[in-house]
């Protein structure tokens, strides 16, 4: 009963203690912000077309069977480099050899009837054939006999019956000669047909060895030993990657800037510290109406096969388009609340302006709208600046430079690559 009054007495004390506040220290006013500045200057630049594209093989071909048969050899697999003429697949040729032997025998038989010994020999005149010469001799004999009998009849010595028989024999010999001439012509055509059949069969025999049409890599193998294939059965997919093609999409407004033969500097993610150089070799004559872009292809040497088809690549194509533009250091522009802003120094006060940006040139960026030539802009610290901020200059902006010797070495390597491509 004595504890309750003590407890009730403590509550007002706690309430009064909670209401007691420490005096708030007065906020110290900071002085002007120290900034570095840069001048908005006009500069002549050569435009560079930048785009992201995809690498494609120079050639890609699907190798198929041309005859039917069973596979007895497979000499390449995924990733192998194959040379022109290299046998990739061999199809059993036993049946094809038998058919070829049969066709060659028929050809030799026809050649012998024409009096020829080799399939390379040709009979220019059918009258030179043995059968025609024999028929011609028989006709000549019948003609001479007819003349002799006719002379005897005219002299009254011979019988009229003998003259009729000689005339009939001459007509028969002439008919036999004409028929032999026609048969020989037909036989000459038959020989040509047999030659074509033999050549076709020899081609089929050669087709049992499926060969690579050019130097390439095996992208896919679709056949195995023992498999029975028919004509047009896919066997291999080959890709030629040296050189390799880079296909880019360029905005239509840049169409006058792009020309065949221009050097393209290419970078890929797999080799972030390297640059590859190629040449523009194909430009599409049409513009995609949905994207408002046109396709450009660059050809890049790829002897070591480091660049792989299907990869993304970023390309820079220097052009001969020269413009005079306004530039500022890239660090003088900040992205704030969905817009790009630059901070103009008016005396000791900042004026924040929204700017429209163009291309970027190393450490500088093009200003399309928002700044005038000769104005001073702050380069840092931009996060503390806004319209009305008081500032004091501590010196001009000093751009960060790469280690000594690096620019000259980079330019030397780039010029060397460009000289190689131009050669």
Protein Blocks (a to p, Z undefined) as FASTA:
>chain_A
ZZmmmmmmmmmmmmmmmmpccdddddddddddddddddddddddddddddddddddfbdc
ddddfbdcddfbdcbdehiacdehiafbdcdfklmmmmmmmmmmmmmmmmmmnopabfkb
ccfblklpmklmmmmmmmmmmmmmmmmmmmmmmnomacfklmmmmmmmmmmmmmmmmmmm
mmmmmmmmmmmmmmmmmmmmmmmmmmmpccdfbdcddfbdcbdehiacdehiafbdcddf
bdcdddddddfklmmmpcghiacddddfklmmbccddddfbdcfbdcfklopacdddddd
dfkomacghiacddddddfbdcddddddfklpcceehiacddddehjaccddddddddde
hjaccdfbhpaehiacdfbdfklgcehiacddebdcddddddehklmmmmmmmmmmmmmm
mZZ
